[in-house]
Amino acid sequence: MRLPESWTDRFPFLQPLTVAWQPVGRPVLVLAAAFYLLFLYQAARGAGVLLLMDLVFVPIHEGGHLLFRFFGETLAVAGGTILQLGVPLMLAAFFLFQRQILGTAFCVFFFSEQLLPVASYMADARAQELPLLTVGDGDDVIHDWAYLFGKFGVLNRDTQIAHGVRTLGWLGMIATVAWMVWRSLQTKPRRMFDSVQ
């Protein structure tokens, strides 16, 4: 990706984005692609050991409520999802600036994947049948999306919004895997005995 020089002159922190991506060896690419394809298969089935990855995001989501509670009730409620999606995006930005294809792809993939449980939570806003987790007293539990959709007057559209978010999640995951393969094939892999610079 070539950035205009005026951008890198004005914003020097963008300079690393002008550097070539680090190469990915073909065997590593094949393993990564196999992992993502298996994950997509298990996600489509709705069952599989790889889906346990979602459990990593539960404390991040709950921590978001605690972190954003200082900014009012609406942001405290939305904070769970903000942090749940923000953490993989921030990590993706780190790997992007390091020019690491696999790290960037992993984080963007799981940002997109997290849209699936978010969509399930959104679709439950009116029905409120999902079990809810909370930090602290269980008597004050509110359904995040029932509150947010109610506040913004779109509660009756919960399933339609959830469908759109779920679709974005699937498109994002598939596009990320395609980008990872394409970008990796554009780099020259290092041979085993090439000197490290």
GUKOL-712072 format. One line per field, with one value per residue (C-alpha): residue in three letters; x, y, z. Coordinates in nm, 2 decimals, decimal comma. Layout:
BEGIN
resn <- [ala / ...]
X <- [X / ...]
Y <- [Y / ...]
Z <- [Z / ...]
This chain:
BEGIN
resn <- [met / arg / leu / pro / glu / ser / trp / thr / asp / arg / phe / pro / phe / leu / gln / pro / leu / thr / val / ala / trp / gln / pro / val / gly / arg / pro / val / leu / val / leu / ala / ala / ala / phe / tyr / leu / leu / phe / leu / tyr / gln / ala / ala / arg / gly / ala / gly / val / leu / leu / leu / met / asp / leu / val / phe / val / pro / ile / his / glu / gly / gly / his / leu / leu / phe / arg / phe / phe / gly / glu / thr / leu / ala / val / ala / gly / gly / thr / ile / leu / gln / leu / gly / val / pro / leu / met / leu / ala / ala / phe / phe / leu / phe / gln / arg / gln / ile / leu / gly / thr / ala / phe / cys / val / phe / phe / phe / ser / glu / gln / leu / leu / pro / val / ala / ser / tyr / met / ala / asp / ala / arg / ala / gln / glu / leu / pro / leu / leu / thr / val / gly / asp / gly / asp / asp / val / ile / his / asp / trp / ala / tyr / leu / phe / gly / lys / phe / gly / val / leu / asn / arg / asp / thr / gln / ile / ala / his / gly / val / arg / thr / leu / gly / trp / leu / gly / met / ile / ala / thr / val / ala / trp / met / val / trp / arg / ser / leu / gln / thr / lys / pro / arg / arg / met / phe / asp / ser / val / gln]
X <- [0,00 / 0,14 / 0,05 / 0,08 / 0,40 / 0,20 / 0,02 / 0,34 / 0,50 / 0,20 / 0,14 / 0,48 / 0,32 / 0,19 / 0,55 / 0,55 / 0,26 / 0,49 / 0,71 / 0,66 / 0,47 / 0,67 / 0,68 / 0,47 / 0,61 / 0,39 / 0,36 / 0,25 / 0,00 / -0,15 / -0,18 / -0,34 / -0,58 / -0,68 / -0,74 / -0,97 / -1,16 / -1,22 / -1,33 / -1,57 / -1,71 / -1,76 / -1,91 / -2,16 / -2,25 / -2,28 / -2,07 / -1,70 / -1,41 / -1,27 / -1,59 / -1,46 / -1,26 / -1,57 / -1,51 / -1,20 / -1,42 / -1,67 / -1,44 / -1,35 / -1,72 / -1,79 / -1,48 / -1,61 / -1,91 / -1,68 / -1,45 / -1,72 / -1,94 / -1,77 / -1,92 / -2,29 / -2,55 / -2,57 / -2,20 / -2,17 / -2,43 / -2,27 / -1,92 / -1,93 / -1,97 / -1,74 / -1,45 / -1,54 / -1,50 / -1,24 / -0,97 / -0,93 / -0,94 / -0,67 / -0,45 / -0,51 / -0,38 / -0,07 / 0,00 / -0,08 / 0,19 / 0,43 / 0,35 / 0,26 / 0,00 / -0,09 / -0,13 / -0,34 / -0,56 / -0,61 / -0,73 / -0,95 / -1,10 / -1,19 / -1,33 / -1,56 / -1,63 / -1,74 / -2,01 / -2,19 / -2,24 / -2,32 / -2,59 / -2,73 / -2,75 / -2,91 / -3,17 / -3,27 / -3,35 / -3,73 / -3,75 / -3,47 / -3,43 / -3,05 / -2,89 / -2,71 / -2,37 / -2,28 / -2,01 / -2,14 / -2,50 / -2,72 / -3,03 / -2,93 / -2,88 / -3,00 / -3,01 / -2,76 / -2,95 / -3,30 / -3,18 / -2,99 / -3,25 / -3,53 / -3,34 / -3,29 / -3,65 / -3,55 / -3,64 / -3,90 / -3,62 / -3,39 / -3,39 / -3,34 / -3,05 / -2,91 / -2,93 / -2,74 / -2,47 / -2,44 / -2,41 / -2,13 / -1,96 / -1,96 / -1,85 / -1,57 / -1,44 / -1,45 / -1,29 / -1,02 / -0,92 / -0,92 / -0,70 / -0,46 / -0,41 / -0,38 / -0,14 / 0,07 / 0,11 / 0,22 / 0,52 / 0,84 / 0,89 / 1,23 / 1,43 / 1,55 / 1,91 / 1,86 / 2,02 / 1,80 / 1,83]
Y <- [0,00 / 0,33 / 0,63 / 0,98 / 1,15 / 1,44 / 1,20 / 1,06 / 1,40 / 1,54 / 1,23 / 1,06 / 0,78 / 0,64 / 0,59 / 0,22 / 0,16 / 0,23 / -0,06 / -0,40 / -0,67 / -0,94 / -1,26 / -1,57 / -1,91 / -2,14 / -2,41 / -2,16 / -2,01 / -2,35 / -2,42 / -2,08 / -2,12 / -2,47 / -2,33 / -2,05 / -2,29 / -2,53 / -2,24 / -2,12 / -2,47 / -2,50 / -2,16 / -2,25 / -2,57 / -2,37 / -2,63 / -2,72 / -2,68 / -2,37 / -2,18 / -2,18 / -1,88 / -1,68 / -1,74 / -1,52 / -1,23 / -1,27 / -1,10 / -0,84 / -0,76 / -0,75 / -0,54 / -0,29 / -0,23 / -0,15 / 0,07 / 0,28 / 0,31 / 0,65 / 0,80 / 0,75 / 0,47 / 0,45 / 0,42 / 0,18 / -0,05 / -0,02 / -0,04 / -0,42 / -0,45 / -0,15 / -0,32 / -0,67 / -0,53 / -0,27 / -0,50 / -0,71 / -0,39 / -0,23 / -0,54 / -0,55 / -0,19 / -0,30 / -0,59 / -0,37 / -0,12 / -0,41 / -0,53 / -0,88 / -1,04 / -1,33 / -1,12 / -0,86 / -1,13 / -1,31 / -1,00 / -0,88 / -1,23 / -1,24 / -0,88 / -1,00 / -1,33 / -1,14 / -0,98 / -1,33 / -1,35 / -0,97 / -1,04 / -1,33 / -1,09 / -0,82 / -1,07 / -1,16 / -0,80 / -0,84 / -1,21 / -1,19 / -1,56 / -1,58 / -1,62 / -1,30 / -1,26 / -0,97 / -0,84 / -0,77 / -0,79 / -1,00 / -0,81 / -0,51 / -0,70 / -0,53 / -0,68 / -0,45 / -0,45 / -0,43 / -0,12 / 0,03 / -0,05 / 0,07 / 0,40 / 0,46 / 0,35 / 0,05 / -0,24 / -0,37 / -0,41 / -0,62 / -0,93 / -0,73 / -0,54 / -0,86 / -1,02 / -0,73 / -0,75 / -1,13 / -1,09 / -0,84 / -1,08 / -1,36 / -1,13 / -0,99 / -1,34 / -1,46 / -1,14 / -1,16 / -1,51 / -1,42 / -1,11 / -1,31 / -1,57 / -1,31 / -1,08 / -1,37 / -1,50 / -1,15 / -1,16 / -1,35 / -1,62 / -1,64 / -1,95 / -2,14 / -2,04 / -1,67 / -1,43 / -1,25 / -0,87]
Z <- [0,00 / -0,10 / 0,11 / -0,03 / 0,10 / 0,22 / 0,46 / 0,60 / 0,62 / 0,81 / 1,02 / 1,08 / 1,28 / 0,95 / 0,82 / 0,91 / 0,68 / 0,38 / 0,47 / 0,30 / 0,48 / 0,65 / 0,45 / 0,55 / 0,47 / 0,26 / 0,52 / 0,79 / 0,54 / 0,47 / 0,85 / 0,91 / 0,62 / 0,75 / 1,10 / 0,97 / 0,73 / 1,02 / 1,24 / 0,97 / 0,94 / 1,31 / 1,33 / 1,05 / 1,24 / 1,57 / 1,75 / 1,79 / 2,02 / 1,83 / 1,93 / 2,29 / 2,17 / 2,25 / 2,62 / 2,60 / 2,52 / 2,81 / 3,07 / 2,81 / 2,75 / 3,12 / 3,18 / 2,92 / 3,14 / 3,43 / 3,23 / 3,07 / 3,38 / 3,45 / 3,13 / 3,21 / 3,19 / 2,82 / 2,76 / 3,06 / 2,89 / 2,55 / 2,69 / 2,70 / 2,33 / 2,26 / 2,44 / 2,31 / 1,95 / 2,04 / 2,18 / 1,86 / 1,65 / 1,86 / 1,84 / 1,47 / 1,44 / 1,63 / 1,40 / 1,10 / 1,20 / 1,26 / 0,91 / 1,03 / 0,80 / 1,03 / 1,34 / 1,16 / 1,00 / 1,33 / 1,51 / 1,22 / 1,19 / 1,56 / 1,55 / 1,27 / 1,45 / 1,76 / 1,56 / 1,57 / 1,95 / 1,95 / 1,69 / 1,89 / 2,19 / 1,98 / 1,84 / 2,20 / 2,30 / 2,30 / 2,40 / 2,67 / 2,68 / 2,69 / 3,03 / 3,13 / 3,30 / 3,52 / 3,74 / 4,09 / 4,21 / 3,99 / 4,09 / 3,87 / 3,55 / 3,24 / 2,89 / 2,70 / 2,37 / 2,52 / 2,69 / 2,40 / 2,13 / 2,37 / 2,43 / 2,05 / 1,96 / 1,75 / 1,99 / 1,74 / 1,48 / 1,70 / 1,48 / 1,16 / 1,30 / 1,44 / 1,09 / 0,94 / 1,21 / 1,17 / 0,79 / 0,84 / 1,07 / 0,82 / 0,53 / 0,75 / 0,84 / 0,48 / 0,35 / 0,61 / 0,52 / 0,15 / 0,22 / 0,44 / 0,16 / -0,11 / 0,08 / 0,20 / -0,16 / -0,26 / -0,03 / -0,10 / 0,16 / 0,32 / 0,25 / 0,55 / 0,52 / 0,42 / 0,66 / 0,90 / 0,86]
